[in-house]
Amino acid sequence: MTFLEGKMMKLITTDDGSNTVLIPSIGETYHSTFGAIQESEHVFIEAGLRLCRKKRLTLLEVGFGS
């Protein structure tokens, strides 16, 4: 028995081939349906690093999701 069997969730493949969890009853996914690469570029590069003009950068990833 897999983790998702018997749950109200299912595993789907995103546009870049990575997987995410979908809750069909509300149409909600854990990660972007575009894929992990696009989501990471948006969160970390576009919304973060491109705005930083410093020569030195300290980054903390605490693992709460993106």
Contacts in CASP RR format, 6 or more apart in sequence:
PFRMAT RR
TARGET T0000
AUTHOR 0000-0000-0000
METHOD contacts of the structure
MODEL  1
MTFLEGKMMKLITTDDGSNTVLIPSIGETYHSTFGAIQESEHVFIEAGLR
LCRKKRLTLLEVGFGS
4 10 0 8 1.000
4 11 0 8 1.000
4 21 0 8 1.000
8 23 0 8 1.000
8 24 0 8 1.000
8 25 0 8 1.000
9 21 0 8 1.000
9 22 0 8 1.000
9 23 0 8 1.000
9 24 0 8 1.000
10 21 0 8 1.000
10 22 0 8 1.000
10 24 0 8 1.000
11 19 0 8 1.000
11 20 0 8 1.000
11 21 0 8 1.000
11 22 0 8 1.000
12 19 0 8 1.000
12 20 0 8 1.000
12 21 0 8 1.000
12 22 0 8 1.000
12 29 0 8 1.000
12 33 0 8 1.000
13 19 0 8 1.000
14 20 0 8 1.000
14 31 0 8 1.000
14 32 0 8 1.000
14 33 0 8 1.000
14 34 0 8 1.000
14 35 0 8 1.000
14 36 0 8 1.000
15 33 0 8 1.000
15 34 0 8 1.000
15 35 0 8 1.000
15 38 0 8 1.000
16 34 0 8 1.000
16 35 0 8 1.000
16 36 0 8 1.000
16 37 0 8 1.000
16 38 0 8 1.000
17 35 0 8 1.000
18 31 0 8 1.000
18 35 0 8 1.000
18 36 0 8 1.000
18 37 0 8 1.000
20 29 0 8 1.000
20 30 0 8 1.000
20 31 0 8 1.000
20 32 0 8 1.000
20 33 0 8 1.000
20 35 0 8 1.000
21 29 0 8 1.000
21 30 0 8 1.000
22 28 0 8 1.000
22 29 0 8 1.000
23 29 0 8 1.000
31 39 0 8 1.000
31 66 0 8 1.000
32 38 0 8 1.000
32 39 0 8 1.000
32 42 0 8 1.000
39 66 0 8 1.000
40 66 0 8 1.000
43 66 0 8 1.000
44 66 0 8 1.000
49 57 0 8 1.000
END
